[in-house]
Amino acid sequence: MTNNLQDTITLHNGTEMPWLGIGVFKVEEGPELVQAVQTAIGHGYRSIDTAAIYGNEAGVGQGIREGIEKASIAREAVFVTSKVWNADLGYEATLAAYEDSLNKLGLDYLDLYLIHWPVQGKYKEAWRALETLYQAGRVKAIGVSNFQIHHLEDLMKDAVIKPMVNQVEYHPRLTQKELQAFCRQHDIQLAAWSPLMQGQLLDDPDLQEIATRYGKSVAQIIIRWDLQNGVVTIPKSTKEHRIVENAAVFDFQLTDADMQRIDGLNLNQRVGPDPDNFDF
C-alpha cells in the first residue's frame, strides 16, 4: 500500500512512476502555473502531468527547473508526462511533436509520453513512433490516454511494445471497472484524470458523510479511494493549500465497506468527451 507521496508503482518495463502527481489541465502559461509546479515539487510531489494541447509546456518546464533547484534534487527525481495531440498522430509527425514538447519543456527526455486520444486510423502509426523513441532511449515509458478496451486490443494486435500506462477519466461516478480489469490483466497501469470530476463531486452527500467520519476533505477521500483501487492519480490545483491537502492522504485508510460504498456511486457519467465519440 502507498505510504507516502513519493511511493511509486513499477510499470511493466521496470520504470518507477509515482502514485500521486499534479495535473495542469486548463492552467495557462504564466506565473501562477510556474509557481504551482514549483510549489508542488517543494511539497514533495515528484510527478508532473502536462500535454502539448494544454499550451503550457514552457511554464511547466520552468516550474520544474525552479522546483528542482529549490529542492536540491536531480532531474531524475521528477517524473514528467506529456502527450501527443491528435493533429500530430502519424509516424513522422509524432516524432516531431515529441521534440517540440521537449524543447518547450526545456528537458532532455520525458519519463512518460502518451497518445492523447484514440483517433481512428491514426494511433497505430503514432504508437510506432513512440516505440521508436522508447527503443532509442529517448523516453523512459510510453502509453496511451482515453483508450477503451477495444482500442487497446486493436493497438496491441500490431504493437511490438504494449502500453505501460492508460490515463483515463476516472472518478466515483465513472469507475471503469471493466477497463481496469483489462488493464490489470495486461499489466497496463491505469491512471486517473479529473479524479474530482472537475469539482462536481465535492458536494456529494455520500462522500461528505464519509469525509466527516474520517476528518478529511471529500477530495482527500476520493484521492485515497483512487490509490486503494491501485489507480495512479493526478489532481489539478494551482493553490498551495489545495496542493498540500491533496497530498495529505497517507495517514488513513478507507475500510472495505467505504470503498464499496464509493464504488456504488458509479453512474458511468463523464465530465469529459466520450473516447468512442469525439470530433477533435
Long-range contacts (C-beta under 8 A, 24 or more apart in sequence): 1-227, 1-228, 1-253, 2-227, 2-250, 3-250, 4-44, 4-250, 5-43, 5-44, 5-45, 5-46, 5-247, 5-250, 6-44, 6-46, 7-250, 9-189, 9-230, 9-232, 11-141, 11-164, 11-165, 11-189, 12-162, 12-164, 12-187, 12-188, 12-189, 13-141, 13-161, 13-164, 15-111, 15-112, 15-140, 15-141, 15-164, 16-79, 17-47, 17-79, 17-111, 17-112, 17-141, 17-165, 17-189, 17-232, 18-45, 18-46, 18-47, 18-79, 18-232, 19-227, 19-232, 19-233, 20-45, 20-47, 20-223, 20-227, 20-232, 20-233, 20-234, 20-246, 20-247, 20-249, 21-45, 21-46, 21-47, 21-48, 21-49, 21-79, 21-81, 21-232, 21-233, 21-234, 22-47, 22-48, 22-49, 22-234, 22-235, 22-236, 22-237, 22-243, 22-246, 23-49, 23-50, 23-193, 23-234, 23-235, 23-236, 24-48, 24-49, 24-50, 24-54, 24-56, 24-60, 24-236, 25-51, 25-54, 25-193, 25-194, 25-236, 26-54, 26-236, 27-54, 27-56, 27-59, 27-236, 27-238, 28-55, 28-56, 29-55, 29-56, 29-58, 29-59, 30-59, 32-238, 33-59, 33-60, 33-63, 33-238, 34-59, 34-62, 34-63, 34-66, 35-63, 35-238, 36-63, 36-237, 36-238, 36-239, 36-243, 37-62, 37-63, 37-64, 37-66, 37-67, 38-63, 38-66, 38-67, 38-70, 39-67, 39-240, 39-243, 40-67, 40-243, 41-67, 41-68, 41-70, 41-71, 41-73, 41-78, 42-67, 42-70, 42-71, 43-240, 43-243, 43-244, 43-247, 44-247, 45-243, 45-247, 46-77, 46-78, 46-79, 47-78, 47-79, 47-80, 47-81, 47-234, 48-78, 48-79, 48-80, 48-81, 49-81, 49-82, 49-167, 49-193, 49-234, 50-80, 50-81, 50-82, 50-83, 50-105, 51-82, 51-83, 51-85, 51-114, 51-116, 52-82, 52-83, 52-84, 52-85, 52-88, 52-97, 52-100, 52-101, 52-116, 53-83, 53-85, 53-116, 57-82, 57-101, 57-104, 57-105, 58-104, 58-105, 58-106, 60-105, 61-104, 61-105, 61-106, 61-107, 62-106, 64-105, 64-107, 65-106, 75-107, 75-108, 78-111, 79-111, 79-112, 80-105, 80-107, 80-110, 80-111, 80-112, 81-110, 81-111, 81-112, 81-113, 81-114, 81-167, 82-110, 82-112, 82-113, 82-114, 83-113, 83-114, 83-115, 83-116, 83-145, 84-113, 84-114, 84-115, 84-116, 84-126, 84-130, 85-116, 86-116, 86-117, 86-119, 86-122, 86-280, 88-126, 89-115, 89-119, 89-122, 89-123, 89-125, 89-126, 90-122, 90-125, 90-126, 90-129, 91-125, 91-126, 91-128, 91-129, 91-132, 92-129, 93-126, 93-129, 94-125, 94-126, 94-129, 94-130, 95-129, 95-132, 95-133, 98-129, 98-133, 98-138, 98-139, 109-138, 109-139, 109-140, 110-139, 110-140, 111-139, 111-140, 111-141, 112-139, 112-140, 112-141, 112-142, 112-143, 112-164, 112-165, 113-139, 113-141, 113-142, 113-143, 114-142, 114-143, 114-144, 114-145, 114-165, 114-167, 115-143, 115-144, 115-145, 115-147, 116-145, 116-146, 117-145, 117-146, 117-273, 117-275, 117-278, 117-280, 118-144, 118-146, 118-147, 118-148, 118-151, 118-275, 123-151, 123-155, 124-154, 124-155, 124-158, 127-155, 127-159, 131-159, 131-160, 131-161, 134-161, 135-161, 141-165, 143-167, 143-188, 143-189, 145-193, 146-273, 146-275, 147-275, 148-179, 148-275, 148-276, 149-178, 149-179, 149-182, 151-275, 152-182, 152-183, 152-186, 152-188, 156-186, 162-186, 162-187, 162-188, 163-188, 164-188, 164-189, 165-189, 165-190, 165-191, 165-232, 166-190, 166-191, 167-191, 167-192, 167-193, 167-232, 167-234, 168-192, 168-193, 168-275, 169-193, 169-194, 169-270, 169-271, 169-272, 170-194, 170-195, 170-226, 170-231, 170-233, 171-195, 171-196, 171-197, 171-201, 171-222, 171-271, 172-197, 172-201, 172-204, 172-207, 172-222, 172-225, 172-262, 172-263, 172-265, 172-266, 173-197, 173-201, 173-265, 173-266, 173-267, 173-268, 173-269, 174-266, 174-267, 174-268, 174-269, 174-270, 175-263, 175-266, 177-263, 177-266, 180-229, 180-230, 180-231, 184-230, 189-232, 190-230, 190-231, 190-232, 191-231, 191-232, 191-233, 191-234, 192-226, 192-231, 192-232, 192-233, 192-234, 193-234, 193-272, 194-271, 194-272, 195-222, 195-223, 195-226, 195-233, 195-234, 195-235, 196-222, 196-235, 197-271, 198-271, 200-271, 204-265, 206-261, 206-262, 206-265, 207-262, 207-265, 210-254, 210-258, 210-261, 210-262, 214-252, 214-254, 216-249, 216-252, 217-245, 219-245, 219-246, 220-245, 220-246, 220-248, 220-249, 221-254, 221-262, 222-262, 223-249, 224-249, 224-252, 224-253, 224-254, 225-254, 225-259, 225-262, 228-253, 228-254, 228-259, 229-259
